[in-house]
Amino acid sequence: MTVVARRMRDRHRNPNFRKIIGGIAYDTETASVIAEQWYDEDIDYQISGPQHPYDVGEVLYQNKWDQYFLYCFCEANDIMPEEIRPLTREEAIAWMEKHCPTEMIEDVFGKMKEAGET
């Protein structure tokens, strides 16, 4: 990874981005990072995704009231502007199921029920 790419990645880890959606503020400065996905590191993205030299990814945040949101970005804002997408707890779990190991999901959300368990 180049020095410029590393700086961009560090900026997106700590973006200081705040957005009001439906009268509710979502703020990366006051929330905690739960997980992140850099699509340039994803093998499926590398094979079938758009071929460009930009950092593209999502960072899952949780605020102190246990509300979840994704900070989505592309280094080239003209291709995909920075945005915040609010998520329910279930949507956050589904996002992590797609991008994170089981141990990480259960560290955040607690032990999940096994199939057939009530």
N, C-alpha and C positions, 0 to 999 in steps of 0.2 A: 504494500500500500504506500502510495506517495505521501510526502509531507502535507501537501495540499489536501489530499483525500482524508488524511488523518485529522487535520484541522476541521474540515467540514463535518466529519463524523462526530468529533468532540462537540461542535456547536449544536448538532442535532440531539446529542445526549442531554444537553443543558440549554434548551432553546429560548427560555424566557418568553414563552408565547402564551397569550391570554385571549380568550374569545368568549363572547356572550352568546348563548344559544338558548332560545326560549326563555329569556329572562334569568338564566342561570350562568354564572361565570365558571369557566374551566381554565385553570391556570397551571402551567407546567412548573412554575416557580414554587408553588406551595404544595404540590402533589409529589408523591414518591413514584419513582420508576419501578415497575413490576417486571417487565420484560421488554425486549426489543427484537425487531426482525429487520435485517438489512437484506434487501432483495438481491443485491449484487452478489451476496454470498450463497444464495439459494440455487442449487444445481438446476432445478426445473426452470427457474427464472433465467439462468444463464443460457439454457438450451433453447427455450421457447419465448422468452421475454424480449422486450425491445432492446436492441443493441445500442447502448449509449454509455458514455463514461461517467455518468452522474450517480451520486449516492441517492438511493431511493429506499425508503423504509417506513416503519411504523414503530412507535414506542407506546407501550401500554402503561398508563398511570393509574394510581389510586389516590384519592384525596383523604383527608382525615375523617370524613364522614362516610367512608367506604363506597364512594361513587367512583366509577371507572370511566376512562376515556382513552381514545387513541390519538396520539399526535402523529399525523401523516405528513410526509415531506418528500420533496425531490430537490436536490441541490439546484436544479434549474427551475426556478419558480414559474417560468413561462410555460413549462411542460405540465407541471402539476403544482399549484400553489400550496403552501402550508395550510393544513386544516386540522381541526379537532372534531372527532366523532364521539359523542357520548355513547356509552355501552351499559347495558344492564349487567348484573352479576353473571347471568347465564351466558350472555354474549361474550363477556370477558373470559369466562371459562372456555367457551367454544374457540375463541381466538387462540388461547394458550394451548388447547388440545392440538391445534394445527401447527403451532410453532415451538412448543416447549416440551421438555421431558416431563414424564409423569411426576417425578419427585418435586419438581419446581411448582407444578400446579397444586399439589397437595401441601407444599410449604406455604403457599399463598392462601388457599381456600380451605385447608383442612382435609382430612382423610375423606375420600369419596366413597360412596356406597358401592359395594360389589354388585354385579349382575344378579338379580333375583332378590337382593336384600331389601327389606322394607323399613 
